Amino acid sequence: MMTSGIDQEVKVLHREVDIRHDPFVQDFNMTLAQPHSKSVRLIGLATCLRLENVYWNILSGIASSNECSVNAVLSYIDREVHLRYGGVKNFSGLIRVVCVAHVLKADCLENSHA
């Protein structure tokens, strides 16, 4: 009997993998992965943005360090992506990437001062 490409892929996926560095941090808080929708204003226009709680936490930190609101940070990102790149099709995806890039940059800066 011939196996399909999908069957072979599934077999590979079920193979035992030796993970050396556990991706779950100690005391991982699963509520960070829960999505949360918020009504926001982007340059005066009301919209709903659905992000996981971890991203709302990062945005809150960015807002705090800039002494402004999360809405102000989101409006800034929206305006800048339009000015620099002509817009984006997936704004929530952009916000996730901006948050990860922010955390990576902060981590890199922290490690360079250590």
N, C-alpha and C positions, 0 to 999 in steps of 0.2 A: 504494500500500500504506500502510495506517495504522500508525503506530508506537505502541507501548504506552507508558504512563507510565514503566515500568521502563526501556525502551530510551532514552527521553529523559533520564531521570535518569543513566544510565550515560554518555551522551554528555556531559552536563554535568560529570560526575566526571572524565572523561578530558581535559577542557579544560586547556590550559596555564595555570598560575597563577603569578603573580609573587610569590614569597615574599621579603619584604624583610628579615625577621629569621629567620634559620635556627633552628628549634626544637631542633636538635641542638647541644648545647654542644660546644665544642672538646674533643677527646679523649673523646667520649662513650663510656662503658663499658656495653656491651650486657648484661653480666652483672647490672647493676642491674635489668633488666627480667625476669630469670629468676625464676619463682615458687619459693618455698621453704616447705615445710610444717614447722611446729613444734608439738610437744605443749606445751600451756600449761594452767595452772590458773586458772580464773576463779572467784574467791570459793570456792575449794576443790574445784570441779568440773573434772575433766580433760576437755579437748577439743583438737581439732586446728585450727590456724589456718594458712591458706595465703595468703601475701602475697608480692609481689615483693620482691627483696632491698633495693631502695631504701627500702621502708617499714620493713623490719627495721632498717636503718641509722638511720633517723629515730627509730624507737622506742628504739633503743639510746642515741641522743643525749639524748632526753627523760629516759630512766631515769638516765643519767649526771648530768644537770643536777639531778635530784631526789635523787641519791644512793640509788637503789633499783634493783631488778631490772626487766627488761622485763615479767615476769609481774605485778609490783606495779602498773606503769603500766596494763597491760591490765585487771587486776582493778578498778582505780580507775575507768577509763573505763566498764567494764561496770556497776559499781555506780551511777555517776553517771547513766548513760543510763536506768537503771531508775528511779532516784529522780526525775530531772528530767522524763523523757518517757514513762515507763511501759515502756521497753524499745525494742528495735529488731529488725527482721526480718533485716537483713543486717549482722551484726557486722563482718565483714571489710571491707565497704564503708564502714561507719562509721569503722573504723580508718584506712582510706586517706584519708578526708575530714579526719579529725582531724590526720593527719600533714601533709597539704597545708596546712591552716589554720595549723598550728604553724609551718611553713616560711614561709608568707606573712607571718605576724605577726612572726616573727624578722627577715625581710627588711625589712619596713616599719619596725620599730624601728631596725634598722641604718642604713637610709637617712635616718631622721629625726635621727640623731646625726651624720651625715656633714656 
